């Protein structure tokens, strides 16, 4: 049965996926010949098939790496076998990406294949000068690097960075397809990127378990499946939410659900619902009846447990089939015309040409309540951040430990503020008004960290997460590795954190990074993450309790705080005194007819950096001063308790020493 399941699982996935992609192409017309520039039937059918193989290859790569990192013992045969499987998946990913790039070139240009110099020159121009060609070239090169590294890197910490590199290959993919030129470009890219990533982990994780069946038996299989099941539940939630957002942007109205694109979406949703039901069966019934820790020997495994294990493999192969249906329809959807046109705007107002979206309504005080532009990534980050934090608090409560209510409130308030700054009025207007951009920036780098750092998330995680005893690395083990790493100790040091905190302001606004963050969606997301992290590091070095390098003394902390306050003030004044516009061809070219002029708005932004940005700094100074006073009080109390326990031994010894010195002085005087 072992061999049959290992072969049957991937075969079912690929076979069902191919049937689904051809059915989807027939239903949606994705392979129909265009009126002009037909590349031929081979290209029209091969391109979606190659994209399907790309999706399956990256899924197997990411899913297997995740299983190896979080579910397997690196000293067991299953771990080594998993890396071989990941390398094979990356190899398929590489070849399929190259094939997709080749067929994409033929599809876009309508060029027929030939061995002539003209074909080769056009292909070279496509890979070097055309954006979509560059994207597929980058994806192919990264996939090739991941293939080599999966063979070469066997250490789990090194494998983590290989996984990060594999994740990076998804960025060009997220920027392509229907999201590339869509209105609401940011939401489209976020939705597609999250959908690709979490669907890949979901599909690839289960496929990896099926392929590793021979190496995973008994209790080891139960552990791996239980850990994968938790990840699969998270993936199901994210895939469902991101899929809804993506479909809503492309379908538009309920009537469009009856379009070919809408019908394919309905079929894909049906497969998703079925997959969710499989996940519920695993968690509620199958896993609990499989061999459990404590029944280590095969003799101790009950007949019911063996029956449940066989049932799991039957369900796993069936679930893989439904994953093939969803994957096939997804590949067909990428080639199907959407009811809502996704072309990049070629004319319109300056704001539409620059951002892809029209100008928002004039900014009013009420806009800070009614104005919203949801960032799906940060909405999910904040939602999961609150949920898992509360789960940690609840776990401590169940075992009789306590956790500060004020820390919980501070953490939740910080994430709610982060959600508002990334999805509220500041996010809606930050591309058009420098002042709102600066307000959001100051909130991200100063206000949010002041609330998050007292929440002590790493301390809570280390107390609440269970310690692994089977040789694998769980979340707790990875947190410990991170907080005790040399890199973490370096960037968490008070002086380094202060340099990063203050220096980022100047490096960002007085370099092309500002324009990159405005123009490119990935730049905007990087900006948010960077400023939140650098702000958190600085605040945690001043008032935090999370583990890290030894904190500076309170006088040095206040000195650093005063220095950064001066840097902030000088930075704000420099903006206010500037006679030229930052990113003039962006903020000065929006065609905005309401609100202050771009230069006046920039002056307001400088005032925000100077004044509003100092409020959290003053709060930090007060907290540091209070902590300093409490520290002195605690130290005095410790000294008093120590003296009380020793019956003032130190004081008596000191008095005796003074008496001896006095007696010596008297003796010296007598001799004189």
C-alpha positions, -999 to 999 in steps of 0.1 A, spaced: 0 0 0 29 24 7 42 23 -28 7 26 -43 -2 57 -22 31 74 -30 25 69 -67 -12 73 -68 -13 106 -49 9 127 -73 -7 108 -103 -42 117 -92 -32 153 -85 -16 158 -120 -42 138 -139 -72 156 -123 -55 190 -126 -49 184 -164 -85 174 -169 -97 205 -149 -75 229 -169 -87 216 -202 -124 217 -190 -118 252 -178 -103 263 -210 -132 249 -229 -158 265 -206 -140 299 -204 -127 301 -239 -91 306 -226 -76 286 -255 -97 301 -283 -78 315 -312 -75 353 -312 -86 373 -342 -51 388 -347 -17 373 -339 -27 337 -332 4 319 -319 -10 285 -327 -30 258 -309 1 244 -293 9 277 -276 -27 284 -266 -30 250 -248 6 246 -236 8 279 -218 -19 272 -192 -6 237 -188 29 250 -181 15 275 -156 -3 247 -139 30 227 -136 46 259 -123 20 261 -95 24 225 -86 62 227 -87 63 257 -63 36 241 -41 57 209 -37 88 230 -30 73 253 -4 51 227 12 79 202 17 103 228 31 76 239 55 70 203 66 108 198 70 112 230 91 83 226 115 73 190 116 103 167 111 133 157 132 164 166 112 181 134 124 154 111 110 153 96 74 121 115 67 139 149 69 166 139 44 140 125 21 119 156 24 148 178 11 152 155 -19 115 159 -26 118 197 -22 147 197 -46 127 177 -71 98 201 -68 121 230 -73 136 213 -104 101 210 -119 94 246 -109 125 257 -128 118 238 -160 81 248 -160 90 285 -154 114 285 -183 87 268 -205 61 293 -193 84 322 -202 90 307 -236 53 302 -244 44 336 -229 68 352 -254 52 333 -283 17 342 -271 24 379 -267 44 384 -299 25 359 -320 59 347 -332 61 311 -346 91 290 -334 121 289 -356 159 283 -353 167 316 -371 187 345 -356 156 368 -357 137 345 -333 166 344 -309 171 382 -310 134 388 -303 135 363 -274 165 380 -259 148 414 -261 117 398 -244 138 386 -214 159 418 -210 135 447 -220 100 435 -215 86 435 -179 68 402 -181 98 385 -197 121 399 -169 97 386 -143 97 351 -156 135 352 -161 139 362 -124 114 335 -113 133 308 -133 167 319 -119 155 319 -83 139 285 -88 171 271 -102 190 285 -72 165 269 -48 169 235 -66 207 235 -60 204 248 -24 179 221 -15 205 195 -25 234 214 -8 218 227 24 209 201 51 210 223 81 175 235 93 185 271 99 201 272 64 170 256 50 149 284 65 167 309 43 163 286 13 125 288 20 127 325 22 144 326 -13 116 303 -26 90 327 -13 108 356 -30 102 338 -64 64 343 -59 67 381 -60 71 384 -98 43 359 -102 20 380 -80 27 411 -101 16 393 -133 -16 379 -147 -49 397 -141 -33 418 -113 -7 434 -135 -27 464 -148 -59 462 -128 -76 491 -112 -72 486 -74 -38 473 -83 -27 471 -46 -57 449 -36 -53 428 -67 -16 421 -61 -22 414 -24 -50 391 -31 -32 372 -59 1 370 -39 -16 357 -8 -37 332 -28 -7 318 -46 14 315 -14 -11 299 9 -26 276 -18 10 264 -26 17 256 11 -16 239 15 -13 217 -16 24 211 -13 22 202 24 -3 174 19 15 162 -13 47 160 7 31 139 34 18 115 7 52 112 -10 69 107 24 45 79 34 72 52 36 93 74 60 64 85 81 47 57 100 29 54 133 34 82 158 57 102 135 30 104 109 4 115 135 27 143 147 34 155 112 -2 154 102 -14 172 133 11 200 127 2 202 90 -35 203 99 -30 235 119 -11 251 89 -38 239 65 -65 256 86 -47 289 84 -42 284 46 -79 276 41 -88 309 58 -64 330 39 -71 313 5 -109 318 11 -105 355 20 -79 363 -7 -99 344 -33 -130 364 -25 -112 397 -28 -96 386 -61 -129 374 -75 -148 405 -64 -123 427 -82 -126 407 -114 -163 398 -115 -178 430 -102 -215 422 -101 -236 393 -91 -249 390 -127 -213 384 -139 -212 352 -119 -230 336 -148 -202 346 -172 -176 319 -181 -152 334 -156 -178 335 -129 -188 299 -135 -152 288 -132 -149 307 -99 -180 289 -87 -165 255 -95 -132 265 -78 -152 276 -47 -170 243 -46 -136 225 -46 -124 248 -18 -155 240 3 -149 203 -2 -112 207 9 -124 225 40 -146 196 48 -117 172 44 -97 194 69 -125 193 94 -127 155 92 -89 153 98 -90 175 129 -122 162 144 -121 125 138 -92 109 119 -61 123 137 -75 115 172 -79 79 162 -44 74 146 -14 61 166 -7 85 194 25 93 214 28 67 240 20 39 216 56 39 202 58 3 192 39 -12 163 26 -39 186 9 -13 208 -9 3 179 -46 -8 181 -65 -22 152 -87 10 152 -56 31 150 -44 11 120 -78 14 104 -78 52 109 -44 54 93 -56 36 62 -86 58 61 -64 88 63 -44 77 32 -77 71 13 -89 106 23 -55 121 15 -55 108 -21 -91 120 -25 -83 154 -11 -53 156 -35 -78 150 -63 -99 180 -52 -67 200 -50 -61 191 -86 -95 203 -95 -89 237 -78 -54 240 -93 -66 232 -128 -95 257 -127 -70 283 -113 -47 278 -143 -77 281 -166 -90 313 -149 -56 330 -156 -63 326 -193 -100 335 -191 -113 370 -199 -127 387 -167 -160 405 -167 -143 436 -153 -115 447 -177 -80 444 -161 -61 465 -186 -39 493 -173 -54 528 -180 -40 545 -210 -58 578 -205 -76 597 -179 -67 621 -151 -30 624 -140 -39 605 -108 -53 576 -128 -22 575 -150 1 576 -120 -17 553 -95 -43 535 -116 -71 548 -94 -90 581 -94 -85 608 -69 -103 602 -36 -129 628 -25 -116 660 -8 -102 653 26 -125 663 54 -124 657 92 -151 630 86 -128 613 61 -107 599 89 -138 578 99 -154 572 65 -123 568 43 -110 533 39 -87 514 16 -82 479 30 -47 464 28 -54 427 28 -19 417 40 -19 439 70 -56 431 78 -46 395 81 -14 402 100 -34 422 126 -62 397 128 -40 367 132 -17 387 156 -46 394 179 -60 359 177 -28 341 184 -19 365 212 -53 358 229 -47 321 224 -14 324 242 -30 343 271 -58 317 273 -33 288 274 -15 305 303 -48 310 321 -58 273 316 -27 261 333 -30 286 362 -5 312 351 -12 349 349 -6 375 322 -10 412 326 -43 426 313 -26 459 305 -1 441 283 -30 424 264 -48 457 260 -16 474 248 -10 447 222 -45 447 208 -46 485 207 -13 485 188 -25 461 162 -58 479 158 -39 511 153 -17 493 127 -48 481 109 -62 516 108 -30 532 96 -26 506 68 -63 504 58 -79 537 69 -78 573 57 -41 575 59 -37 546 34 -64 560 12 -48 595 9 -11 588 14 -4 585 -23 -19 619 -30 -10 640 1 25 641 15 11 652 48 -11 621 52 18 600 41 39 615 69 11 611 94 9 574 86 47 571 87 50 587 121 22 565 134 38 533 121 73 540 134 65 557 167 29 553 179 23 516 169 56 503 185 49 522 217 18 501 221 32 468 207 65 466 227 48 466 262 27 437 250 59 415 252 48 391 224 81 371 225 79 366 262 43 354 259 52 330 230 81 315 250 58 309 280 27 297 261 41 276 232 48 239 240 83 227 240 90 200 214 106 168 227 108 147 195 138 165 180 118 187 156 116 225 157 83 240 166 74 277 168 89 280 203 122 265 191 124 289 162 116 319 184 144 309 207 168 305 178 159 340 165 160 359 198 194 343 207 210 348 173 239 371 167 219 391 141 190 396 166 214 407 193 231 431 170 200 449 157 183 448 191 212 466 208 201 501 220 226 521 200 221 501 168 183 503 172 185 540 177 207 544 145 182 524 125 153 542 139 166 578 132 187 570 102 158 554 83 140 588 81 169 604 63 177 574 41 141 570 30 131 606 22 164 617 8 168 588 -16 149 571 -44 133 549 -18 104 574 -14 95 573 -51 98 535 -51 74 532 -21 50 554 -39 51 539 -73 56 502 -66 33 482 -44 61 460 -31 79 491 -21 49 504 -1 46 471 17 83 471 25 80 506 38 53 496 63 72 466 75 105 484 78 92 513 98 72 491 122 101 468 128 127 496 133 103 514 156 96 482 176 134 475 180 140 510 193 110 510 217 118 475 230 154 486 237 141 514 258 110 500 277 104 465 265 107 432 285 112 408 256 145 388 257 174 403 239 209 417 245 216 434 279 198 467 279 216 500 284 215 518 317 187 543 322 209 574 318 221 561 284 185 553 274 174 588 281 204 602 263 195 581 232 159 592 234 169 629 236 192 624 206 165 608 185 141 635 195 165 661 183 170 642 150 132 640 145 129 677 152 157 686 128 143 662 102 109 679 104 124 714 102 145 704 72 113 694 53 95 726 63 124 747 51 128 728 18 119 749 -13 116 718 -36 91 690 -36 100 655 -26 91 632 -55 79 662 -74 68 642 -105 45 622 -81 30 645 -55 33 675 -77 17 658 -108 -15 644 -93 -38 671 -108 -53 676 -74 -76 707 -73 -86 705 -36 -67 709 -4 -33 727 0 -9 731 -29 18 703 -30 44 726 -15 21 738 13 11 701 19 48 692 22 53 720 47 24 705 68 40 671 65 72 685 79 53 700 108 37 666 115 71 650 116 83 677 140 54 680 163 31 650 162 61 627 159 75 640 192 44 631 212 53 593 214 89 603 222 78 624 252 56 594 263 87 572 260 108 596 281 82 596 309 80 558 309 118 555 310 119 580 339 92 561 358 110 527 352 142 543 364 126 554 396 109 521 401 142 503 394 160 524 421 131 517 445 133 479 438 171 480 443 168 498 476 141 473 488 164 444 478 192 459 497 170 464 527 158 428 526 193 416 523 204 436 553 175 424 573 182 388 565 219 392 575 211 413 606 229 443 590 261 424 586 274 447 559 267 478 581 285 462 611 315 452 589 316 488 576 315 502 611 342 478 623 364 488 593 359 525 603 368 517 639 400 499 629 410 529 607 403 553 636 423 531 660 452 530 635 451 568 633 452 571 671 482 548 673 501 568 646 495 600 666 508 584 698 540 573 681 545 609 668 
